[in-house]
Amino acid sequence: MTETLTRLDSPFARDVVRGLAQHRKTIPARYFYDMRGSELFEEITRLPEYYPTRTELGLLRDHAADLARFAGRHPTVIEFGAGSATKTPLLLDAVAAQTYVGIDISADFLEESTAALSASRPGLEVVAVPGDFTHALDLPPLKGERIGFFSGSTIGNFEHRAAVELLRSFRATLGEDALLVIAIDTRKNPHLLEAAYDDAAGVTAEFNLNLLRRINRELEGTIPVEAFEHRAIWHDGLGRIEMHLVAREDVTFEAAGEHFAMRGGETIHTENSYKYTLPEARLLARTAGWEPLAFWTDEREMFGLHVWAAAKDDMQP
């Protein structure tokens, strides 16, 4: 009983109730990533339509020597989001890191990913920090220069103002003289974008629908998952892909002890993914107190990898 009451009074429960009570219903994208959601996202990264992961991998491989020139001697890499089995080792090797710190809201997935990384690199010190990286976090004492790593163009999931606040919180977590290696998706043909977020195999649809299953499992929900479908659309005016869960018919359900009703065709807005031109990305950096040092992209300009330094004259408390 105590465990149930705790879940129903959790940030997840409060955000779900608040979001579903709105006229335009929404649930924050960070709640995709329970264990099953994290597994599904790893599967998404291997899909043929989903270009970001393989393009980012190529950029990390092609520019390893460039990354090494920016890094100090045996730095610490702090990754915001549990480490990818493919991308994280490339950066660790490129900068000859002596310590890796993984930060993630999903404690189970973080434990799994850091354990795998530690087993594959016995000489690397691996530290797991469960927590919400959208807020400044206290890190344990660390040696060497700190290099933040924010991969997968996850910055695109945040509204512009929230993205600035997130990047400022990274600076507070990392401290002075830090670097940030950040992947940011580029503006491109909307058909390529929509295919990447609505794949033919339906994995992204399952990833989106898993959010409803999580609500049912953790918040005593009664959502009829089969009554919803996944939809991904490009919003040109806002420069973003939007993901929605669309009610196929009128539905009523409960979640976290509250009652909700939706009309057929009504949606739950679950994710935004903003795409940036290079000038927009550099403006974002400077607004948040980072100074752009380097930018690399692939031949088709499908994706970008940036290196930023904490601006000396704009450190935030």
C-alpha positions as CSV (number, residue, x, y, z in Angstrom):
1,M,0.0,0.0,0.0
2,T,2.8,2.4,0.9
3,E,4.6,1.7,-2.4
4,T,1.3,2.4,-4.3
5,L,0.7,5.7,-2.5
6,T,4.3,6.8,-3.2
7,R,3.9,6.1,-6.9
8,L,0.6,8.0,-7.1
9,D,2.3,11.0,-5.4
10,S,5.4,10.9,-7.7
11,P,6.6,13.6,-10.1
12,F,5.5,11.2,-12.9
13,A,1.9,11.0,-11.4
14,R,1.7,14.7,-10.9
15,D,2.9,15.5,-14.5
16,V,0.5,13.0,-16.0
17,V,-2.5,14.3,-14.1
18,R,-1.5,17.9,-14.9
19,G,-0.9,17.1,-18.6
20,L,-4.1,15.1,-19.1
21,A,-6.2,17.8,-17.4
22,Q,-5.2,20.4,-20.0
23,H,-7.4,21.3,-23.0
24,R,-4.5,20.3,-25.2
25,K,-3.3,17.2,-23.5
26,T,0.5,16.6,-23.1
27,I,2.9,14.4,-21.2
28,P,6.6,15.2,-20.9
29,A,8.8,13.1,-23.2
30,R,11.2,12.2,-20.4
31,Y,8.7,9.7,-19.2
32,F,9.2,7.5,-22.3
33,Y,12.3,6.1,-20.7
34,D,11.3,3.4,-18.3
35,M,13.2,0.1,-18.9
36,R,10.9,-1.0,-21.8
37,G,11.0,2.5,-23.3
38,S,14.8,2.7,-23.1
39,E,15.0,-0.7,-24.8
40,L,12.6,0.4,-27.6
41,F,14.6,3.5,-28.2
42,E,17.8,1.5,-28.6
43,E,15.9,-0.5,-31.2
44,I,14.8,2.7,-32.9
45,T,18.4,3.8,-33.3
46,R,19.1,0.7,-35.4
47,L,16.2,1.3,-37.9
48,P,17.0,2.2,-41.5
49,E,14.8,5.3,-41.4
50,Y,16.5,6.6,-38.3
51,Y,19.5,8.4,-39.6
52,P,20.7,10.3,-36.4
53,T,22.5,7.5,-34.7
54,R,24.5,6.1,-37.6
55,T,25.4,9.6,-38.7
56,E,26.5,10.7,-35.3
57,L,28.6,7.5,-35.0
58,G,30.3,8.4,-38.3
59,L,31.1,11.9,-37.1
60,L,32.5,10.6,-33.8
61,R,34.8,8.2,-35.7
62,D,35.8,10.7,-38.4
63,H,36.7,13.4,-35.9
64,A,38.3,11.4,-33.1
65,A,41.6,13.2,-33.7
66,D,39.9,16.6,-33.6
67,L,38.1,15.8,-30.4
68,A,41.4,14.7,-28.8
69,R,42.9,18.1,-29.6
70,F,40.2,19.8,-27.6
71,A,40.5,17.5,-24.6
72,G,43.0,17.8,-21.8
73,R,45.1,14.9,-20.5
74,H,43.0,11.9,-19.4
75,P,39.7,13.9,-18.8
76,T,36.5,12.8,-17.2
77,V,33.5,12.4,-19.6
78,I,30.1,13.2,-18.0
79,E,27.2,11.9,-20.1
80,F,23.8,13.4,-19.7
81,G,21.7,10.3,-20.5
82,A,22.7,6.6,-20.0
83,G,25.6,5.6,-22.1
84,S,25.0,4.1,-25.5
85,A,27.0,0.9,-26.1
86,T,28.2,2.3,-29.4
87,K,28.6,6.1,-29.2
88,T,30.0,6.5,-25.7
89,P,33.0,4.3,-26.2
90,L,34.0,6.2,-29.3
91,L,34.2,9.5,-27.4
92,L,35.9,7.8,-24.4
93,D,38.6,6.4,-26.7
94,A,39.0,9.7,-28.7
95,V,39.8,11.8,-25.6
96,A,41.5,9.0,-23.6
97,A,39.2,9.4,-20.7
98,Q,40.2,8.1,-17.3
99,T,36.7,8.4,-15.7
100,Y,33.2,8.1,-17.1
101,V,30.1,9.5,-15.2
102,G,26.7,8.5,-16.5
103,I,23.6,10.4,-15.5
104,D,20.1,9.2,-16.2
105,I,16.6,9.4,-14.8
106,S,16.1,5.6,-15.4
107,A,18.1,4.0,-12.6
108,D,17.6,0.5,-14.0
109,F,18.8,1.4,-17.4
110,L,21.7,3.4,-16.0
111,E,22.8,0.5,-13.9
112,E,22.7,-1.8,-16.9
113,S,24.6,0.5,-19.2
114,T,27.3,1.5,-16.7
115,A,27.8,-2.2,-15.7
116,A,28.3,-3.1,-19.3
117,L,30.7,-0.3,-19.9
118,S,32.7,-1.1,-16.8
119,A,33.0,-4.8,-17.8
120,S,34.2,-3.8,-21.3
121,R,36.8,-1.3,-20.0
122,P,38.5,-2.6,-16.8
123,G,40.9,0.3,-16.6
124,L,38.1,3.0,-16.8
125,E,36.6,4.4,-13.6
126,V,32.8,4.3,-14.1
127,V,30.4,6.2,-11.9
128,A,26.6,6.1,-12.1
129,V,24.6,9.1,-10.9
130,P,20.8,8.4,-11.0
131,G,19.0,11.7,-11.4
132,D,17.1,14.2,-13.5
133,F,19.8,16.0,-15.6
134,T,17.4,18.8,-16.4
135,H,18.5,20.3,-13.1
136,A,22.0,21.0,-11.8
137,L,23.5,18.0,-10.0
138,D,26.3,17.6,-7.5
139,L,29.0,15.3,-8.9
140,P,31.5,13.3,-6.8
141,P,35.1,14.6,-6.8
142,L,36.6,14.1,-10.2
143,K,40.1,14.4,-11.7
144,G,41.0,16.0,-14.9
145,E,39.1,18.3,-17.3
146,R,35.4,17.7,-17.5
147,I,33.8,17.0,-20.9
148,G,30.0,16.9,-21.0
149,F,28.4,14.6,-23.7
150,F,24.8,15.1,-24.8
151,S,24.2,12.8,-27.7
152,G,21.3,11.8,-30.0
153,S,20.1,15.3,-30.6
154,T,18.1,15.1,-27.3
155,I,18.4,18.8,-27.0
156,G,15.7,18.9,-29.7
157,N,13.1,17.5,-27.3
158,F,13.1,20.8,-25.4
159,E,11.3,24.0,-26.2
160,H,13.8,26.8,-26.9
161,R,13.5,28.5,-23.5
162,A,13.8,25.1,-21.8
163,A,16.7,24.2,-24.0
164,V,18.6,27.3,-22.8
165,E,17.8,26.5,-19.2
166,L,19.0,22.9,-19.7
167,L,22.3,24.0,-21.2
168,R,22.8,26.4,-18.3
169,S,22.2,23.6,-15.9
170,F,24.8,21.5,-17.7
171,R,27.3,24.4,-17.1
172,A,26.4,24.5,-13.4
173,T,26.9,20.7,-13.2
174,L,30.1,20.6,-15.1
175,G,31.7,23.8,-13.6
176,E,34.3,26.2,-15.0
177,D,36.6,25.3,-17.9
178,A,34.3,22.5,-19.1
179,L,33.7,21.4,-22.6
180,L,30.4,20.1,-24.0
181,V,30.2,17.7,-27.0
182,I,26.6,17.9,-28.2
183,A,24.8,16.4,-31.2
184,I,22.1,18.5,-32.8
185,D,19.9,17.4,-35.7
186,T,19.7,19.7,-38.7
187,R,16.7,21.1,-40.8
188,K,16.1,18.9,-43.9
189,N,13.5,17.4,-46.1
190,P,10.3,16.9,-44.1
191,H,9.7,13.5,-45.7
192,L,13.0,12.3,-44.3
193,L,12.1,13.6,-40.9
194,E,8.6,12.1,-40.8
195,A,9.9,8.7,-41.9
196,A,12.5,8.8,-39.1
197,Y,9.7,9.3,-36.5
198,D,7.2,6.9,-38.0
199,D,9.1,3.9,-39.2
200,A,7.6,1.2,-41.4
201,A,8.2,-1.5,-38.7
202,G,6.2,0.4,-36.2
203,V,8.9,0.5,-33.5
204,T,8.4,4.2,-32.9
205,A,4.7,3.7,-32.6
206,E,5.3,1.1,-30.0
207,F,7.7,3.4,-28.2
208,N,5.0,6.1,-28.1
209,L,2.3,3.7,-27.0
210,N,4.5,2.3,-24.3
211,L,4.0,5.6,-22.4
212,L,0.3,4.6,-22.0
213,R,1.2,1.2,-20.8
214,R,3.6,2.7,-18.3
215,I,0.8,4.9,-16.9
216,N,-1.4,1.8,-16.6
217,R,1.3,-0.2,-14.9
218,E,2.7,2.4,-12.5
219,L,-0.3,4.8,-11.9
220,E,-3.2,2.3,-11.7
221,G,-4.3,3.5,-15.1
222,T,-7.2,2.0,-17.2
223,I,-6.2,3.5,-20.5
224,P,-7.4,1.4,-23.5
225,V,-4.1,1.4,-25.3
226,E,-5.7,-0.2,-28.4
227,A,-7.9,2.8,-28.8
228,F,-4.9,5.1,-29.5
229,E,-2.5,5.3,-32.5
230,H,0.8,7.0,-33.1
231,R,1.2,10.0,-35.3
232,A,4.3,12.0,-36.3
233,I,4.0,15.3,-38.1
234,W,6.4,18.1,-39.3
235,H,5.5,21.6,-38.2
236,D,7.4,23.9,-40.5
237,G,6.6,27.1,-38.8
238,L,8.1,25.9,-35.5
239,G,10.9,23.8,-37.1
240,R,10.0,20.7,-35.2
241,I,8.6,17.1,-35.5
242,E,5.7,16.5,-33.2
243,M,4.7,13.1,-31.8
244,H,1.1,12.5,-30.7
245,L,-1.1,9.7,-29.4
246,V,-4.4,10.0,-31.2
247,A,-7.7,8.7,-29.8
248,R,-9.4,6.6,-32.5
249,E,-12.7,7.0,-30.7
250,D,-14.3,8.5,-27.6
251,V,-12.6,7.1,-24.5
252,T,-12.8,7.4,-20.7
253,F,-10.1,6.2,-18.3
254,E,-8.5,6.7,-15.0
255,A,-4.9,7.4,-14.1
256,A,-3.3,8.2,-10.7
257,G,-6.7,8.3,-9.1
258,E,-8.2,10.8,-11.5
259,H,-10.8,10.4,-14.2
260,F,-10.3,11.6,-17.8
261,A,-12.3,11.6,-21.1
262,M,-11.1,12.2,-24.6
263,R,-13.0,12.6,-27.9
264,G,-12.2,10.7,-31.0
265,G,-9.4,12.5,-32.9
266,E,-8.2,14.3,-29.7
267,T,-4.5,13.8,-29.1
268,I,-1.9,13.6,-26.3
269,H,1.2,15.5,-27.4
270,T,4.1,13.4,-26.2
271,E,7.2,14.8,-27.9
272,N,8.8,17.7,-29.9
273,S,12.0,17.3,-31.7
274,Y,13.4,20.6,-32.9
275,K,15.8,20.8,-35.8
276,Y,18.4,23.5,-36.0
277,T,20.3,25.4,-38.7
278,L,23.9,26.1,-37.8
279,P,23.3,29.8,-37.0
280,E,20.4,28.7,-34.8
281,A,22.5,26.2,-32.9
282,R,25.3,28.7,-32.3
283,L,22.7,31.3,-31.1
284,L,21.4,28.7,-28.7
285,A,24.9,28.0,-27.4
286,R,25.7,31.6,-26.8
287,T,22.4,32.4,-25.2
288,A,23.0,29.6,-22.7
289,G,26.6,30.8,-21.9
290,W,28.6,28.4,-24.1
291,E,31.1,29.5,-26.8
292,P,31.1,27.4,-30.0
293,L,34.5,26.0,-30.8
294,A,33.9,23.5,-33.6
295,F,31.2,22.0,-35.8
296,W,31.2,19.0,-38.1
297,T,28.6,17.5,-40.3
298,D,28.3,14.7,-42.9
299,E,28.3,15.1,-46.6
300,R,24.5,15.3,-46.9
301,E,24.3,17.7,-43.9
302,M,21.9,15.4,-42.2
303,F,23.3,15.8,-38.7
304,G,25.7,18.0,-36.7
305,L,28.3,17.4,-33.9
306,H,29.4,20.5,-31.9
307,V,32.0,21.3,-29.4
308,W,31.3,24.2,-27.0
309,A,33.3,25.7,-24.2
310,A,31.9,27.3,-21.0
311,A,32.0,31.0,-21.6
312,K,34.4,32.6,-19.1
313,D,32.4,35.8,-18.7
314,D,29.0,34.3,-18.1
315,M,29.2,31.7,-15.4
316,Q,25.8,31.2,-13.7
317,P,25.4,30.5,-10.0
